[in-house]
Amino acid sequence: MRAISLGLLARDALLQGLPASVIGVTSGGVFVLTQDQQVLFLTYSPYHGPSTINLEASLVDLRQNEMGGAVRLNPSQIEITGSGLKINVNGAALWNPAAPQKPDDQQINTLPERLERVALAAGSQKGAEGLAPGLKWLVGKGPVVFEGDLTEKIVAGLADLRSGIANNDLKAIIQAAGRISGYGRGLTPAADDCIAGILLCLNRWKNVIRVNLNLADLNEALILVARQKTTSLSATIIEAAALGMADERILRVLDGIVNGDFDEPIAVRDLVKMGHTSGVDSLVGITIAFSAK
């Protein structure tokens, strides 16, 4: 089998060649945990991400791999020893999208309109799942409705995160994130995806969100919270967000909200379909960062 592309962080993990093991097997692919707690995703999906390794179409069922199976990593090959699956990485394209250019005044002035439109569309499409019911509230188009993963505790945490950003209160942001980290179901709980969305937005678009925060300190603190309180996959995603990196479906929507350069209906549709609720939960974090005043 051959890898056709891989993200920058996946490439770096292969270069290190640390021992690894299978920690998750889904219909979408295989999750591999390295010795230094980085999670790689091996998948037939065409969507790219910083820790994703995209495989060529094959008849091999990735679900044959067993949890806990040993994985050997090196720059040219991945071998899952239990199943005997070998993946040739030589020649795989490196996916590492360039940092976006600073938007002009018109793009910045129309950003709130795009944010509201995207948030309402995604919330409508996702309904009561995950943190989606909070999107309408976050853009000021309705009251809080306690559905999906929204509880009084989570809503309070989201409000405190937004207030902390608005007031440049590093301690308040860290405390709010610590209270909700790990909340939700699955390999990436809803609150973690939200926190990743906030960090991604602040780091990737710091020239648009003019906060007076020490992002290096915030990144370090929220990565530590994730490592202590939630899953290895969530922590890997949060670490990538601190570098301004994310799955291409999230980046397409985030960057499009800022500069308008995207096919909005298709981008929103793809984001809503990402994971169980990961895409829309990430959008909740993005909405919090952009709407903080």
Buried (B, 14 or more C-beta within 10 A) or exposed (E): BEBBBBBBBBBEBBEBEBEBBBBBBBEBBBBBBBEEEBBBBBBBBEBBBBBBBBBEEEEBEBEBBEEEBEBEBEEEBBBBBBBEBEBEBEEBEEBEBEEBEEBEEEBBEBBEEBBBBBBBBBBEBBEEBBBBBBBBBBBEEBEBEEBBBBEEEBBEBBBBBBBBBBBBBBEBBBBBBBBBBBBBEBBBBBBBBBBBBBBBBBBBBEEBBEBEBEBEEBBEBBBEBBBEBBBBBBBBBBBBBBBBBBBBBBBBBBBBBBBBEBEBEEBBBBBBEBBBBBBBBBBBBBBBBBBBE
